[in-house]
Amino acid sequence: MSRDTERVMRAFDEYLKAHGNQISDEQSLNQLARQFTEEYNDLLHDHEPESAEDYLALSNEAPSKSAALRYAKKALSLEPDNLDAASAVAQLEAQDDVALLDKLSALIEKGNRQMERENHFKESMGDFWMVLETRPYMRLRYDYMQTLIRCGMYRQAILEGRQLMELCKEDNLGVRFDLIHLYAHLDDLEPALALKDSHPVNEDDGQFLMALAALYFKRGALDESLACLKKLCAVNRDAKRFLQLVHKEEADSLFESTDEMSYRPYTIEELGHEYFTYLYLFENIQPFFDWAYRKLRNYKVK
């Protein structure tokens, strides 16, 4: 769910509180929802920024870093406890990722106090993404994890990822994908298998299968690696073509068509997205791709 969608949900929640006396049955609720939609859309067409969320939206769409920072600071001035705004300011002001770690760490301490004050660690534990009020905290923690990864602090990133998955059991942010690639990079088979068993749906996910195949290969377990790759071919029709491109060292041809925010699942777009997202793992195991291509180039998916 995007931040824009969250804004609409918050606005609708406030609308329901103000007009709740009009609800008597499902039909009246649907009518009220249609009425809200019409009024909200009219407001969007002729609306000057007023709230912190308005200015954060402007910051995200700003044409320059300076403009983005100006809007983010305005949002923070309106809501000093807004973690999304504080995180945006920190990321725009930090000179490098090491400096950003300090800023985000301080914000996490602030976020911890907020979560404790609102009793979310007790009442919402395991379901943090289901509660709109805790999402900014989750985004902050996830940004911190990604910054750790960029700094090469992989063990610390794993600890952060595990804590995020405790906060949200359903893992709506997809932390499990970061963890499986970190485990593969660090040659940690046991926690990788534990992660697979705790989220069995991942066994049919192409990104999860590719990382697990790479990890098995690094451990010398070639039969297990090949089994993962064959399953990948059954899940993603473009897997063999992707392996061929990497084998020929032509993976860069996928870069221009790879969107950081979206891709078509079960296509070469997804595998390209995975490759460039987790380059710290894949760029150092070219022999894995060479071996995988040789093994699978004549393989027929059953």
C-alpha positions in Angstrom: 0.0 0.0 0.0 1.4 3.4 -1.0 1.7 6.4 1.2 -1.0 8.1 -1.0 -3.4 5.2 -0.2 -2.6 5.6 3.5 -3.6 9.3 3.2 -6.9 8.4 1.7 -7.6 5.8 4.4 -6.8 8.3 7.2 -9.1 10.8 5.6 -11.9 8.3 5.2 -11.5 7.2 8.8 -11.9 10.9 9.9 -14.8 11.2 7.6 -16.5 8.2 9.1 -16.0 9.6 12.6 -17.6 12.9 11.6 -20.6 11.3 9.8 -21.0 8.0 11.7 -24.5 8.9 12.7 -25.6 8.5 9.1 -24.7 4.8 9.0 -27.5 2.4 9.6 -26.8 -0.4 7.3 -24.4 -1.5 4.5 -26.3 0.5 1.9 -25.9 3.8 3.9 -22.2 3.0 4.4 -21.7 2.5 0.7 -23.5 5.8 0.1 -21.3 7.6 2.6 -18.2 6.1 0.9 -19.3 7.4 -2.5 -20.0 10.8 -1.0 -16.5 10.8 0.6 -14.9 9.9 -2.7 -16.6 12.7 -4.6 -15.7 15.3 -1.9 -12.2 14.1 -1.6 -11.6 14.2 -5.4 -13.0 17.7 -5.6 -10.7 18.7 -2.8 -7.6 17.3 -4.6 -8.3 19.4 -7.7 -8.3 22.6 -5.8 -6.2 22.1 -2.7 -3.3 24.1 -1.2 -0.8 22.1 0.9 -1.7 22.3 4.6 -0.8 19.1 6.4 2.5 17.4 6.9 1.3 14.6 4.6 0.7 17.3 1.9 4.2 18.6 2.2 5.7 15.1 2.2 3.9 14.3 -1.0 5.4 17.5 -2.5 8.8 16.5 -1.2 8.6 13.1 -3.0 7.6 14.8 -6.2 10.1 17.7 -6.0 12.3 18.3 -9.1 15.4 19.0 -7.0 17.0 17.9 -3.8 16.9 21.4 -2.3 13.1 21.6 -3.0 12.6 18.2 -1.6 14.4 19.1 1.6 12.5 22.4 1.9 9.1 20.6 1.7 10.3 17.8 4.1 11.4 20.4 6.7 8.0 22.1 6.4 6.3 18.8 7.0 8.5 18.2 10.1 7.8 21.7 11.4 4.1 21.0 11.2 4.4 17.6 12.9 7.7 17.3 14.9 6.9 13.7 15.8 6.2 12.6 12.2 8.8 9.9 11.6 8.3 9.9 7.8 9.1 13.6 7.7 12.1 13.2 10.1 13.5 10.3 8.1 13.1 12.3 4.8 15.0 15.2 6.2 17.7 12.9 7.6 18.2 11.2 4.2 18.3 14.5 2.3 20.7 16.1 4.7 23.2 13.2 5.4 26.5 13.6 3.6 26.9 9.9 3.2 25.5 6.6 4.4 27.7 6.4 7.6 26.3 9.8 8.7 22.8 8.7 7.8 23.2 5.7 10.1 23.7 8.0 13.1 20.7 10.1 12.1 18.4 7.1 11.6 19.6 5.4 14.8 18.6 8.5 16.8 15.2 8.6 15.1 14.7 4.9 15.9 15.2 5.8 19.6 12.6 8.5 19.2 10.3 6.1 17.5 10.8 3.5 20.2 9.6 6.0 22.8 6.6 6.8 20.6 5.7 3.1 20.2 6.1 2.5 24.0 4.0 5.6 24.9 1.2 4.4 22.6 1.6 0.8 23.9 2.1 -0.6 20.3 4.9 -3.0 21.4 2.3 -4.9 23.4 -1.0 -4.3 21.5 0.4 -4.4 17.9 3.4 -6.7 18.2 3.4 -9.0 15.1 0.9 -6.8 13.2 2.8 -3.5 12.9 2.0 -3.1 9.2 -1.7 -3.6 9.8 -1.8 -0.5 12.0 -1.5 2.8 10.0 0.1 4.6 13.0 3.0 2.1 13.2 3.9 2.2 9.5 6.2 5.2 9.6 8.1 3.4 12.3 8.4 0.3 10.2 9.5 2.4 7.2 12.2 4.0 9.3 13.5 0.7 10.6 13.6 -0.7 7.0 15.4 2.4 5.7 18.0 1.8 8.5 18.4 -1.8 7.4 18.9 -0.8 3.8 21.5 1.7 4.9 23.4 -1.0 6.9 23.5 -3.1 3.8 24.9 -0.3 1.7 27.6 0.2 4.3 28.5 -3.5 4.1 27.3 -4.1 7.7 25.6 -7.3 6.8 25.4 -9.0 10.2 23.8 -5.9 11.7 21.4 -5.7 8.8 20.4 -9.3 9.5 19.7 -8.5 13.2 17.6 -5.5 12.1 15.7 -7.7 9.5 14.9 -10.3 12.1 13.5 -7.6 14.4 11.4 -6.2 11.6 9.9 -9.6 11.0 9.0 -10.0 14.7 7.2 -6.6 14.5 5.3 -7.8 11.4 4.8 -11.6 11.1 3.2 -11.3 7.6 6.3 -9.4 6.4 4.5 -6.9 4.2 7.8 -5.0 3.5 9.4 -8.1 2.1 12.3 -8.3 4.6 12.5 -12.0 4.0 13.9 -11.4 0.5 16.7 -9.2 1.9 17.5 -11.8 4.5 17.7 -14.8 2.2 20.2 -12.9 0.0 22.2 -11.7 3.0 22.3 -15.4 4.2 23.5 -16.5 0.7 26.1 -13.8 0.6 27.4 -14.8 4.0 27.2 -18.5 3.3 24.7 -19.1 6.2 22.7 -22.1 5.3 21.0 -23.0 8.6 19.2 -19.6 9.1 18.3 -19.6 5.4 16.6 -22.9 5.7 14.9 -21.8 8.9 13.6 -18.8 7.0 12.4 -21.0 4.2 10.5 -23.2 6.6 8.9 -20.3 8.4 7.6 -18.9 5.1 6.9 -21.9 2.9 5.2 -19.7 0.3 8.7 -18.5 -0.6 9.5 -21.9 -2.0 7.6 -21.0 -5.1 9.0 -17.4 -5.3 11.6 -16.9 -8.0 13.7 -14.5 -6.1 13.8 -16.8 -3.1 14.7 -19.8 -5.2 17.6 -17.9 -7.0 19.1 -16.9 -3.7 18.8 -20.4 -2.3 20.3 -21.9 -5.4 23.3 -19.5 -5.1 23.7 -20.4 -1.5 23.7 -24.2 -2.1 26.2 -23.7 -4.9 28.5 -21.8 -2.6 28.3 -24.7 -0.1 29.2 -27.2 -2.9 25.7 -28.7 -2.7 25.2 -28.8 -6.5 22.3 -31.2 -6.6 20.3 -29.1 -4.2 21.3 -26.0 -6.1 20.2 -27.5 -9.4 16.9 -28.6 -7.9 16.2 -25.0 -6.9 17.0 -23.8 -10.4 14.7 -26.3 -12.0 11.9 -25.2 -9.8 12.8 -21.6 -10.8 12.4 -22.5 -14.4 9.0 -23.9 -13.7 8.0 -20.7 -11.8 9.6 -18.2 -14.2 9.4 -18.8 -17.9 12.3 -16.4 -18.5 14.8 -18.0 -16.1 16.9 -19.7 -18.8 17.1 -16.6 -20.9 18.2 -14.6 -17.8 20.9 -17.2 -17.0 22.1 -17.0 -20.5 22.5 -13.2 -20.4 24.4 -13.4 -17.1 26.5 -16.2 -18.4 27.5 -14.1 -21.5 28.1 -11.2 -19.1 25.3 -9.2 -20.8 23.2 -8.6 -17.7 23.6 -4.9 -18.0 21.2 -5.1 -21.0 18.5 -5.6 -18.4 19.3 -2.6 -16.4 17.5 0.0 -18.5 14.3 -2.1 -18.5 14.5 -2.7 -14.7 12.2 -0.5 -12.6 13.3 0.0 -9.0 9.7 0.2 -7.8 7.8 -2.2 -10.1 8.3 -5.2 -12.3 6.2 -8.0 -13.8 6.4 -11.0 -11.5 7.5 -14.3 -13.0 9.3 -12.6 -15.9 12.8 -11.6 -16.7 12.0 -8.2 -15.2 11.7 -9.8 -11.8 15.0 -11.6 -12.1 16.7 -8.4 -13.4 15.3 -6.5 -10.5 16.7 -9.2 -8.1 20.1 -9.2 -9.8 20.7 -5.5 -9.5 19.1 -5.1 -6.1 21.4 -7.8 -4.6 24.4 -7.1 -6.7 26.6 -7.5 -3.6 25.8 -11.3 -3.8 25.6 -12.0 -7.5 28.5 -10.0 -8.9 30.9 -12.2 -7.0 29.6 -15.6 -8.2 29.9 -15.6 -11.9 30.9 -19.3 -11.9 27.5 -20.1 -10.5 25.7 -18.5 -13.5 28.1 -20.2 -15.9 27.4 -23.6 -14.3 23.7 -23.0 -14.1 23.4 -22.0 -17.7 25.3 -25.1 -18.9 23.1 -27.4 -16.8 19.8 -25.9 -17.9 20.3 -24.7 -21.5 18.8 -27.9 -22.8 16.5 -28.5 -19.9 12.8 -28.9 -20.7 10.4 -27.8 -18.0 7.9 -30.6 -17.2 
